C-alpha cells in the first residue's frame, strides 16, 4: 500500500509538553545557530539548539567574531578559533539569549557541556528554555574521575521541570542505562558530522544507521520494561534527503542537522561550519569547513526545491518516503524493512555520473 504524502504525519513529540510540526533539530554549532537563526527555524516548525559554551554567550556582539573565523585562512583558522573561545561564558548572556528567542513565540533549546549542566540548570529554566541538552563526544550514565565532580543524570532530571536530552551515544547498553536515568531524549552519533574529526583523531565511531538502530532498540526495550518513550535523535552525518529518510527508517524520532543548515541564508556564518570540539585547546576534534550559501532555510526544510540533488525540501522527502513505504507516521516508518545496498545511489546512474548532475554530483 502507498499513501498520499500530504496525508502522512511527520510531527515530533517528546514527553507530554514538547511538540514540533517538523522532526528537525538544528545542531548547536556556532556557525549555524545564533538567536536569529533559532527564531527563524522555530517559526518554520523545527527547533535550533543554541550552544551555551559558544561565542554567542561569550560576546555581547558575536557577529564580528563569527566573521573573523569565517575569514581566517586555513593556516591560521585553528589559532583564531582557540583565541575566540578563550573569552569566558557570561551567565547574563545565557539568560538574554534564551529570552530573546522565547520573545518571538518559538521553542528554545540550549546545549551545555556536562561539567556545567547542574550549575546552569536554574538559570536556563528561569529564562524560559523548553529543552535542556547536555552534550559531549560520548556520554554515559556512569563516569569515573578523581579530579572533578561526576554529573548525575538522575539528579539533573529531578531538578529540571523541562525535558533533558543527552548525548552522544551509539550503543545499546549505554543508551538503555541513560534512558533509565529519566532522560527525555538521546542524541545518536559519534564523529559522523561533516566538520567533525573525532573518528580521525580518536578512532572512535559507529556508522549512523547501525548506531540509530541500536539506540532505537534500547528505546523499545525501555518501553517494554514500563519506561516512557525516549526520543531518539540521530545527530550528524546527513547531507541529503535520502540520508534523513534512512535515519528515520532506522528508528529515529527526529534528526539533528548542522552542515546542510550552514548553507542557509539565515545561518550565523552564511556558509561556514565548525564542530563544538573544534576550538578545544588541547585536542581539537573538528575543522572549519566552507559550504557556501545554498538556499533559504525555508527551501532547505520545506521547499520548494530548486535543485535535483536532495539538498532541499527535507520535509517533502520525508513525507514522500513515508507515502511510498505505506507508513502513516514516523512510528510506522520505523518498521520499514531496510537492506544493505551500497550501490543503490549509483545503480543505473551512468549518465548522471558522467555529466555530474543529479545524483552524480561530487
C-alpha positions as CSV (number, residue, x, y, z in Angstrom):
1,X,0.0,0.0,0.0
2,X,1.1,3.5,-0.7
3,X,-0.2,6.8,0.7
4,X,-0.7,10.4,-0.3
5,X,2.4,12.2,1.1
6,X,0.3,15.2,2.1
7,X,-1.7,13.0,4.4
8,X,1.1,11.4,6.4
9,X,2.1,12.7,9.9
10,X,5.7,13.8,10.4
11,X,5.2,15.7,13.6
12,X,7.5,15.2,16.6
13,X,6.7,14.9,20.3
14,X,8.8,14.4,23.4
15,X,7.0,13.7,26.6
16,X,3.7,15.4,27.1
17,X,4.7,19.1,26.6
18,X,7.2,19.4,23.8
19,X,5.8,19.1,20.3
20,X,7.0,20.2,16.9
21,X,5.4,20.3,13.4
22,X,8.7,19.1,12.0
23,X,11.1,16.5,13.3
24,X,14.1,18.6,12.5
25,X,16.6,20.0,15.0
26,X,19.4,22.4,14.2
27,X,22.8,21.4,15.7
28,X,24.4,23.5,18.4
29,X,27.1,24.8,16.1
30,X,28.1,28.4,16.4
31,X,28.5,28.9,12.7
32,X,24.9,27.8,12.2
33,X,22.7,28.7,15.2
34,X,22.5,32.2,16.7
35,X,19.5,33.8,18.2
36,X,18.1,35.0,14.8
37,X,18.6,31.5,13.3
38,X,16.9,29.8,16.2
39,X,13.9,32.2,15.8
40,X,13.7,31.5,12.0
41,X,13.9,27.7,12.4
42,X,11.3,27.8,15.2
43,X,8.9,29.8,13.0
44,X,9.2,27.1,10.3
45,X,8.3,24.3,12.7
46,X,11.6,22.9,13.9
47,X,13.9,23.8,16.8
48,X,17.5,25.0,16.6
49,X,19.8,24.4,19.6
50,X,21.9,27.3,20.9
51,X,25.4,26.4,22.2
52,X,25.8,27.8,25.7
53,X,29.5,27.2,25.5
54,X,29.9,29.0,22.2
55,X,30.7,32.5,21.1
56,X,27.1,33.7,21.3
57,X,27.2,33.6,25.1
58,X,30.8,34.8,25.3
59,X,30.4,38.1,23.4
60,X,27.7,40.8,23.5
61,X,28.1,41.1,19.8
62,X,29.2,37.7,18.4
63,X,28.8,38.6,14.7
64,X,32.3,40.1,14.3
65,X,33.8,37.0,15.9
66,X,31.9,34.7,13.6
67,X,33.1,36.8,10.6
68,X,36.7,36.6,11.8
69,X,36.5,32.8,12.0
70,X,34.9,32.7,8.5
71,X,37.6,35.0,7.0
72,X,40.6,33.2,8.5
73,X,42.7,31.2,6.1
74,X,43.4,27.5,6.5
75,X,46.8,28.0,8.1
76,X,45.5,30.3,10.9
77,X,41.9,29.3,11.5
78,X,42.7,26.9,14.4
79,X,44.6,29.6,16.2
80,X,41.7,32.1,15.5
81,X,39.2,29.6,16.9
82,X,41.2,29.0,20.1
83,X,41.6,32.7,20.7
84,X,37.9,33.4,20.1
85,X,36.9,30.7,22.7
86,X,39.2,31.9,25.4
87,X,36.7,34.6,26.4
88,X,34.6,33.3,29.3
89,X,31.0,32.4,29.0
90,X,28.8,35.1,30.7
91,X,25.7,33.8,32.6
92,X,23.9,37.1,31.9
93,X,24.2,36.5,28.1
94,X,22.8,32.9,28.6
95,X,19.6,34.3,30.1
96,X,19.4,37.1,27.5
97,X,19.8,34.8,24.5
98,X,17.0,32.5,25.8
99,X,14.7,35.3,26.5
100,X,15.3,36.8,23.0
101,X,14.3,33.5,21.4
102,X,11.2,33.0,23.6
103,X,10.1,36.6,23.0
104,X,9.4,35.6,19.4
105,X,7.0,32.8,20.5
106,X,9.1,29.9,19.3
107,X,10.5,26.9,21.2
108,X,14.0,27.3,22.7
109,X,16.6,24.6,23.2
110,X,20.1,25.1,24.6
111,X,23.1,22.8,24.8
112,X,25.7,22.7,27.6
113,X,28.8,20.6,28.3
114,X,28.2,18.1,31.2
115,X,30.6,19.9,33.6
116,X,28.3,23.0,33.6
117,X,24.9,21.2,33.3
118,X,24.0,21.4,37.0
119,X,25.1,24.9,37.7
120,X,23.2,26.3,34.6
121,X,20.0,24.3,35.1
122,X,18.3,27.0,37.3
123,X,19.4,29.9,35.1
124,X,18.1,28.4,31.8
125,X,14.8,27.3,33.4
126,X,14.2,30.8,34.9
127,X,14.9,32.3,31.5
128,X,12.2,30.1,29.9
129,X,14.1,27.4,28.0
130,X,12.0,24.5,26.7
131,X,14.6,21.8,26.3
132,X,17.9,21.3,28.1
133,X,20.6,19.4,26.1
134,X,23.7,18.0,27.7
135,X,26.2,17.1,25.1
136,X,29.7,15.6,24.9
137,X,31.6,13.5,22.5
138,X,30.4,10.4,24.3
139,X,28.2,10.4,27.4
140,X,27.4,7.5,29.8
141,X,25.3,7.2,32.9
142,X,28.5,6.2,34.8
143,X,31.7,8.2,34.6
144,X,34.7,7.8,36.9
145,X,37.0,10.7,37.8
146,X,39.1,11.5,40.9
147,X,39.7,15.1,39.8
148,X,36.2,16.5,39.3
149,X,32.6,16.0,40.2
150,X,30.6,13.5,38.2
151,X,27.3,14.7,36.8
152,X,24.4,12.5,37.9
153,X,21.7,12.4,35.2
154,X,19.2,11.1,37.7
155,X,19.7,14.2,39.8
156,X,19.7,16.6,36.9
157,X,16.4,15.2,35.6
158,X,14.9,15.6,39.0
159,X,16.0,19.3,39.3
160,X,14.6,20.1,35.8
161,X,10.9,20.7,35.0
162,X,11.7,20.6,31.3
163,X,12.8,17.7,29.1
164,X,16.5,16.8,29.4
165,X,18.2,15.4,26.2
166,X,21.7,13.9,26.5
167,X,24.3,12.7,24.0
168,X,26.1,11.5,22.3
169,X,25.7,7.7,22.3
170,X,26.0,4.9,19.8
171,X,25.5,1.7,21.7
172,X,22.5,-0.3,23.0
173,X,23.5,-0.9,26.7
174,X,24.8,2.6,27.2
175,X,21.6,4.1,25.8
176,X,19.4,1.9,27.9
177,X,21.2,2.9,31.1
178,X,20.9,6.6,30.2
179,X,17.2,6.1,29.5
180,X,16.7,4.5,32.9
181,X,18.0,7.8,34.4
182,X,14.8,9.5,33.2
183,X,16.0,11.5,30.2
184,X,13.5,12.6,27.6
185,X,15.7,12.3,24.5
186,X,19.0,10.9,23.4
187,X,21.4,12.1,20.6
188,X,22.9,9.4,18.4
189,X,26.2,9.7,16.7
190,X,30.0,9.9,17.3
191,X,32.0,11.6,14.6
192,X,29.7,11.5,11.5
193,X,29.4,15.2,11.1
194,X,30.9,16.9,8.1
195,X,33.0,19.2,10.3
196,X,33.9,16.6,12.9
197,X,37.3,14.8,13.0
198,X,36.7,12.6,16.1
199,X,36.9,9.4,14.0
200,X,40.3,10.5,12.7
201,X,41.7,11.8,16.0
202,X,40.3,9.2,18.4
203,X,39.4,6.3,16.0
204,X,36.0,6.2,17.7
205,X,32.7,5.9,16.0
206,X,29.9,3.7,14.6
207,X,28.1,4.2,11.3
208,X,24.9,6.2,11.8
209,X,22.3,3.6,10.6
210,X,23.8,0.9,12.9
211,X,24.0,3.3,15.8
212,X,20.5,4.6,15.3
213,X,19.1,1.1,15.1
214,X,20.9,0.0,18.3
215,X,19.7,3.0,20.3
216,X,16.2,2.7,18.9
217,X,16.2,-1.0,20.1
218,X,17.2,0.3,23.6
219,X,14.3,2.7,23.4
220,X,11.9,-0.1,22.6
221,X,13.3,-2.3,25.4
222,X,13.0,0.6,27.9
223,X,9.3,1.0,26.9
224,X,8.8,-2.8,27.2
225,X,10.1,-2.5,30.8
226,X,7.5,0.2,31.6
227,X,9.5,3.3,30.9
228,X,8.4,6.3,28.9
229,X,9.2,6.6,25.3
230,X,12.6,8.4,24.9
231,X,13.1,10.4,21.7
232,X,15.9,9.0,19.6
233,X,17.5,11.9,17.7
234,X,20.1,11.0,15.0
235,X,22.8,13.7,15.2
236,X,25.0,14.3,12.2
237,X,26.1,12.6,9.0
238,X,23.1,13.6,6.9
239,X,23.7,15.6,3.8
240,X,20.6,14.9,1.6
241,X,17.0,13.9,1.9
242,X,17.9,10.2,1.4
243,X,20.2,10.3,4.5
244,X,17.4,11.9,6.6
245,X,14.8,9.4,5.5
246,X,17.2,6.4,6.2
247,X,17.7,7.7,9.7
248,X,14.0,7.6,10.4
249,X,13.7,4.2,8.9
250,X,16.5,3.0,11.2
251,X,14.5,4.1,14.2
252,X,15.0,7.9,14.7
253,X,12.2,10.0,16.0
254,X,13.9,13.2,14.9
255,X,17.2,14.2,13.2
256,X,19.7,16.9,14.2
257,X,21.4,18.5,11.2
258,X,24.2,21.1,11.0
259,X,26.2,21.5,7.8
260,X,23.1,21.4,5.5
261,X,21.7,24.3,7.5
262,X,25.1,26.2,7.5
263,X,24.3,26.7,3.8
264,X,21.1,28.6,4.6
265,X,20.9,32.3,4.0
266,X,19.9,32.7,7.7
267,X,22.8,30.8,9.2
268,X,25.1,32.7,11.6
269,X,28.1,32.4,9.4
270,X,26.4,32.5,6.0
271,X,28.1,29.3,4.7
272,X,30.6,28.0,7.2
273,X,30.5,25.3,9.9
274,X,32.8,24.0,12.7
275,X,32.2,21.5,15.4
276,X,31.7,22.0,19.1
277,X,35.1,20.4,19.8
278,X,37.0,22.2,17.1
279,X,38.3,25.0,19.4
280,X,39.5,22.5,22.1
281,X,42.8,24.0,23.4
282,X,44.4,20.6,23.8
283,X,43.0,18.2,21.3
284,X,40.8,19.7,18.6
285,X,38.3,17.2,17.1
286,X,36.9,19.2,14.3
287,X,37.7,21.6,11.5
288,X,36.1,24.6,9.9
289,X,34.5,23.9,6.5
290,X,33.0,26.1,3.8
291,X,29.8,25.0,2.3
292,X,28.7,28.3,0.8
293,X,25.2,29.8,0.8
294,X,22.9,27.5,-1.0
295,X,19.2,28.5,-0.3
296,X,16.9,29.9,2.3
297,X,16.1,27.9,5.4
298,X,12.6,27.5,4.2
299,X,13.7,26.0,0.9
300,X,16.1,23.6,2.8
301,X,13.4,22.4,5.2
302,X,10.1,22.9,3.4
303,X,10.9,23.6,-0.2
304,X,10.1,24.1,-3.0
305,X,13.4,22.5,-4.0
306,X,15.3,24.4,-6.7
307,X,17.8,21.6,-7.2
308,X,17.6,17.9,-8.0
309,X,20.2,16.5,-5.7
310,X,18.2,16.1,-2.5
311,X,19.8,19.0,-0.6
312,X,16.5,20.9,-0.3
313,X,12.9,20.2,1.0
314,X,13.8,17.6,3.6
315,X,10.2,17.6,4.8
316,X,8.9,16.8,1.4
317,X,11.5,14.0,1.0
318,X,10.4,12.5,4.4
319,X,6.7,12.8,3.5
320,X,7.3,11.1,0.1
321,X,9.3,8.3,1.7
322,X,6.6,7.6,4.2
323,X,4.0,7.6,1.4
324,X,6.0,5.3,-0.8
325,X,6.5,2.8,2.0
326,X,2.9,3.0,3.2
327,X,3.7,4.5,6.6
328,X,1.1,6.8,8.1
329,X,3.5,8.3,10.6
330,X,7.1,8.1,11.7
331,X,6.4,5.4,14.2
332,X,5.1,3.2,11.4
333,X,8.0,4.1,9.1
334,X,10.4,2.8,11.8
335,X,9.2,-0.7,11.0
336,X,10.1,-0.4,7.3
337,X,12.4,-3.2,6.1
338,X,15.9,-2.0,5.4
339,X,18.6,-3.6,3.2
340,X,22.3,-3.0,2.9
341,X,22.8,-1.8,-0.7
342,X,26.0,0.3,-1.2
343,X,25.4,0.6,-4.9
344,X,21.8,1.9,-4.6
345,X,22.9,5.5,-5.2
346,X,24.9,4.7,-8.4
347,X,22.8,1.9,-9.9
348,X,21.7,3.0,-13.4
349,X,23.1,6.5,-13.0
350,X,25.9,6.3,-15.6
351,X,24.8,9.5,-17.4
352,X,24.3,11.4,-14.2
353,X,27.8,10.5,-13.0
354,X,29.4,11.3,-16.4
355,X,27.7,14.6,-16.6
356,X,28.0,15.4,-12.9
357,X,24.2,16.2,-12.5
358,X,21.6,15.0,-10.0
359,X,23.0,12.0,-8.0
360,X,26.2,12.3,-10.0
361,X,27.4,15.5,-8.3
362,X,30.5,15.1,-6.3
